Amino acid sequence: MPARRRDVSLSQARKFLTLVSMITSKLTCKAQTTVPQAVRLALGVGAGDEIAYSVLDGKVLLTKAQPPAPRRGGAV
């Protein structure tokens, strides 16, 4: 049976994230994971976007990666 796609709005995702204390996902044997839809919507990320991890005191903060700042002057 094929997986059902659930369309969720950003406001629904944010409401869900405020109702739950934690969302979990599993790592594959290649150390890959799926970022849950509610988290992707809250971060505003999709396929091909980069995410950034900040580790502090045993906790990880997941954010949308910022594009690199443009280079100024100088030769290439």
TAFEN-V419045 format. One record per helix or strand of 3 or more residues. SS is the DSSP state (~ for helix, > for strand). FROM is the first residue (numbers start at 0). TO is the last residue. If there is no record, write none. Layout:
# TAFEN-V419045
ss->{SS SS}
from->{FROM FROM}
to->{TO TO}
This chain:
# TAFEN-V419045
ss->{~ ~ > >}
from->{9 36 50 58}
to->{18 42 55 63}
